[in-house]
Amino acid sequence: MPSKVKLVADSGSTKTEWCLTDGKKRQTWMTQGLSPYFLTSVQIEEAIRAELLPQMDDVLPDQVYFYGTGCKAENNVKLVHKALHTVWPKAKVEVTHDLMGAARALCGHEPGIVSILGTGSNSCYYNGKEIEKNNPGLGFILGDEGSGAYLGKKVLQYYLYDTFDGDLRYRFDQKFGIQRDEILDNVYRKPLPNRYLASFTPFLAENRGHFMVENILEDSLNEFFFNHLYKYRESWTVPLHFTGSVAFHFRDVLETLCNLYELQLGRVLKNPMDGLALYHEDQD
């Protein structure tokens, strides 16, 4: 019997990574983020048809596994499932949240604390089979501590409040060349403000060593530890795993905080796709 062709998607607010595997070879592609908080079912379908299908050369998957931000709420799951089923009506389609994807990718079948630090942030305790505990995520307006959107917001606050010293303010102006009104318009009037905020996070990576940059990073990630990881008693008995661009680029800050609080740092991956593809290749 030929191996089933499986299409696995890891979708955040900013981008979606797709991996097509038959157990022997893999192909990966990128499209825009497909968050049901910001896109309708029809818009998700249209994005897939416009950005993904032309790259797939008419290959039809037997199974589609979609892990996405916002896909814990039942209505959002139905919305995404409808879009995927419309595109691939003969495929078996499963939709669940990106935190489960991160847990399976990082832990496999072992217990651990799993955190996503990308455009948004989230965390859970995974017992090796299922997510047993999950502190509620409040989104980028009320929460998302440690995320790209949160860090970007801090950058803009420092800039707009004129907290940056002259050197850092000059670097900001040289890189972005934007005015206060343009910033506020993008944040309060235009769509996808979380992505806009997160777009300022690379400024921190480019200016490591400056004391204000280090303060923003340490304070923001410490707030994630305090408001989320501290709430799991298991944090002191199992490894802490992280995935996402923020986690990957600022791994040293995570390591410092884990050492400070006597916690065990586990795997830190930029994205979970390799682990996810392997997980599903091992399934029937």
N, C-alpha and C positions, 0 to 999 in steps of 0.2 A: 504494500500500500504506500503510495507517495506521501511524503511529509506534507502536513498542512502549511499553507502560506499564512503567516501571521503578520499583521500590521499593528505596531505598538506606537502609541502617541503619548508624549509627555508635554503637556501644555500649561504654560504660565500666562501671566497677563501680557507679557511682551512678545514671546515667541513660542512656537510649537516645534518640537523635534519629532520626526516620524522615522521609524525603523521597520523595514520590511525584511522578514527572515523566513527561511524555509528549514532552518536548523543546520544548514551547511554554509550559506553565505548571507551577508547582510548588506542592505543598502539604506542610507539615511538621507533625509531631506529636511529642510527648514521651511516653515511658513510663519505667518503672523500668529500672535497669541489668540486663542479662541476661548475667551472667557465669557460664560453665559451671563455674567453680570453686565457686560457691555455690548454683547452681540445677540441678535435674535437667532432662532434656528435657521431661518432663511439666509441670514448673513454668514453664519458659520458654513452652511452648505456652499454658498457662493464662493467663499474664501478657499475652501477645499478644492472646488472645481477649477478655480482660477490659478491657484498657487501650487497645489500638490499633484493633481491628476496629470498635468502635462509632463511632470517629471517621472511618473510611474510607468509610462509606455504601455498603457492598457492592461497592466497586471492587475488581476482581481484577487484580493485576499479572501481566505476562507474564514478568518477570524480577525476581528478588530478590537483591540484593547486600548481604551482611551482613559488616560489619567490626567485630570485637569483641575486647575484652580476653580473654586466655586462649585465643584461637582460632588459636594456632600449633601446639599439641599436637594430634596426629591424633585422639585420642579425644574431645577437646573439640569439634573441628570436626564430627565425626560426631554428637555429641550435639545441637549446635545445628542442624545440617542436618536431622536427623530432626524436630525441633520445627517448623522452617520448612516442610518438605515436608508435614508433617501439616496445617498450617494452609492452605497453598497447594499442593495436590497437582499442579496442572497447570502451575505456574510453573517456569521454570529457576531453580535456586537455587545460589548460590555463597557459600561462607563462608571468610573468611580473617581474619587478625588486624588489630587496630586500627592497628598500626604501618604496615602496607601502605596502609591508608586514609589515614593522615596523610601518608605519602610522596606518594601520588598527588594528594592535595588541595593540598599545599604546593609540590611540585616539578613536578607535571605530568610532562613528559618530560625534565626537566633534572636533573643530579646535585646532591645536597646532603646535608647532615647533618640528620636529622629527629629531633626530640625531642617526646615527649608528657609534659607536666607537668600532670596532673589529680589525681584521687584517688590514682592510682598514677603511676609514671614509667617511661619506656622511651626508647630511642634507636637509631638505625641510620645506616649510610651507604647511600644510595639512588643507584644509578648512572644513573637516568633510565628504567630499565625494571624493575629488580628490586632487592630489598634484598640487597646484597652482603655487608654486615657488620652484625652485631647483637650488642652486648655482652649477656650473659645477665642477665635480670631475676630478682631474688631474692625479689620479693614484699614486702609491707609489714613483715614481721617482720625479715627479714635485709637488705633493701635498700630500694628505692623512694626513694632520696635525691632531695630536691627536690620530692617529691610533696605533695599535700594531706595524706595520711595521715602522712607524715614530719614536715611542719611542725606538724600538730596534735599529734603525739606530743611534739614539742619544747615546745609551749605547755604541755601537761600536765606534762611534767617540770619545767619552770620553776616551775609553780604548786605541784605536790606537794612539790618539794624546797625550797619557800619561797625560791626565787631571785629572783622578782619583787620589785621594790621596793614600798613601801606603796601608791603611786599606782596602779601597774599591777595589783596584787593586788585593790585595791578595784574597779577597772574590771571585772576578771574576775568577781568575786563579784556585782557588780551585773548583769552580763549573763547569767550562767549560774546562779548560786545553787545550786550542786551541792556535795556532800560527797565526801570521799575514797573512802568505801566505794561510793558510787554510780558514780564514775568507774571504779574497779577492776572492779566488776560488769559494766559495759558493755564494758570492754576484754577481760576474761578469761572471761566466762560467756555473754554474749548474742551472737546472730548478727551477722555483718557488722561486726566491730570496725574494719575499715579505713574504712568510711563514718563510723563514730562519731568516729574520730580526725580525719578530714578536716573534720568539721563545726566544728572549732575554728579552722580556718585563717582564716575571715573576721575573727576577733578581731585578727589581725595587720594585715589591710587597714584595719581601723577605728582602729588605733593607730599608724599610720605616723609616723615622726619620733621616737618614743621609742627611746632607744639600745638597750634590750634587744630590742625588736621588730626593729630594723634588724640587730642581731647575729644573731638567729635566721634571718632571711631571707638575709643574706649568707653565713653559715656553711653553711646547708642547701643553697643553690643552688651554692655553691662546691664542696661535696662532690659534687654531681651532675656538675659540670664535671670535677673531678679524677678521679672513679671511672669516668666514662663518656665524655665528649666528648674528653678527653685521650687516650683509647685509639685514636681514629681519626686516622691521619696526615693524612687528607683534611680534617680540621677546619681546617687552615691554608690550604687551597686552594679550598674551596667554601663557600657561605653556610651558616650555621647557622639552621635554621628551627624554630619552636616552635609547639605548639598545646596547648590545655588551659586550664582556669580559672586555675591557678597562674601559668602563663606569661603569660597575658593581664593579670592584675591586678598582677603584679610585673615587668612588662616593663622598667622602669627598672633593676632590679637585674641582669637579664640583659644589658642594654646596658652597664652598668658593668663587668661581668665580661668581656664580649667586648672592650671597649676595653682593659681591664687586660691581657688575654692576647693582644691584637692579632689577634682573630678577627673575621670579618665576620658581623654579625647580619643575617639575612634576614627572612622574613615571620614575624609573630607573630599567630596567630589564636586566638580564644577556642574555636572548634570548627571542624572541617574540612569541614562539610557542604556549604557552597556550592561549594568546590573539588571535592568528591567528585561532587556532582550534575552539575557541568559536565563532569567527566572521563567519566562514563558517558553523558551526552547526546551526547558526541562519538564514542562507540563504536557499532559496528553492533549 
